[in-house]
Amino acid sequence: MALEQVFKCPLVLSKLRDGPLGGLTDRFCDALLQGGFAPSTIRRHLSNIAHLNAYIGTRDQADGQILSAQTVRDFSETTGHGPGIGDRWIGILPV
């Protein structure tokens, strides 16, 4: 699988595959690999996804929606990860 091309530690691989977004990480990593991204860049992007995944796992999604533009805004504001990240992602997330 794609993640094994970038990460070796079984604990890290398990963490990336757990949680609400865990089922998407291999495909995301594969897309980055196919896009020619450097392994260090892929690790950085997947680290950010892991933080977002952990954050989503702590939230009660009353509407059943895993990820929304508001969730990304809240993540950015609450955790300090990526100032303005919510605004950059708005165009690709359902409202």
C-alpha positions in Angstrom: 0.0 0.0 0.0 1.0 3.6 -0.5 1.6 4.5 3.1 4.3 1.9 3.5 6.3 3.7 0.8 6.5 6.7 3.0 6.3 5.4 6.6 7.9 2.4 8.2 6.8 2.5 11.8 3.8 0.1 12.4 2.4 2.4 15.1 2.4 5.4 12.7 0.8 3.3 10.0 -1.9 2.2 12.4 -2.6 5.7 13.6 -2.9 7.0 10.1 -5.4 4.3 9.2 -7.6 4.8 12.3 -10.3 7.3 12.9 -12.9 8.9 10.7 -10.5 9.7 7.9 -8.4 6.6 8.2 -9.9 4.9 5.3 -8.8 7.7 3.0 -5.2 8.1 3.9 -3.8 5.3 1.6 -5.6 6.8 -1.4 -4.5 10.3 -0.5 -0.9 9.1 -0.1 -1.1 7.3 -3.4 -2.3 10.4 -5.2 0.5 12.4 -3.7 3.1 9.8 -4.8 1.6 9.7 -8.3 1.7 13.5 -8.3 5.5 13.4 -7.8 5.6 14.9 -4.3 8.7 14.2 -2.2 8.3 11.8 0.7 9.1 14.6 3.2 6.2 16.6 1.7 3.9 13.7 1.8 4.8 13.0 5.5 4.1 16.6 6.3 0.7 16.5 4.6 -0.3 13.2 6.2 0.8 14.5 9.6 -1.6 17.4 9.2 -4.3 15.0 8.1 -3.6 12.9 11.3 -4.1 15.9 13.5 -7.3 16.8 11.7 -8.4 13.1 12.0 -7.8 13.1 15.7 -9.7 16.4 16.1 -12.7 15.1 14.2 -12.7 12.0 16.3 -13.3 14.1 19.4 -16.2 16.0 18.0 -19.8 15.0 18.2 -21.1 15.3 14.7 -24.8 15.8 15.3 -25.7 15.9 11.6 -23.7 12.7 10.9 -21.4 14.6 8.6 -17.7 13.7 9.2 -16.1 16.7 7.6 -17.5 20.1 6.7 -16.1 23.6 6.0 -17.0 24.6 9.5 -15.2 21.7 11.0 -12.0 22.7 9.2 -12.4 26.3 10.3 -13.0 25.1 13.9 -9.9 22.9 13.7 -7.8 25.7 12.5 -9.0 28.1 15.1 -9.0 25.7 18.0 -5.6 23.9 17.4 -3.7 26.7 15.7 -2.8 24.3 12.8 -2.4 26.3 9.7 -3.7 29.8 10.1 -6.4 30.3 7.5 -6.4 26.7 6.5 -10.2 26.7 6.8 -10.5 29.3 4.1 -8.2 27.4 1.7 -10.2 24.2 2.1 -13.7 25.8 1.8 -13.8 25.4 -2.0 -13.5 21.7 -1.9 -15.7 20.8 1.1 -19.4 20.6 1.3 -21.0 23.4 3.4 
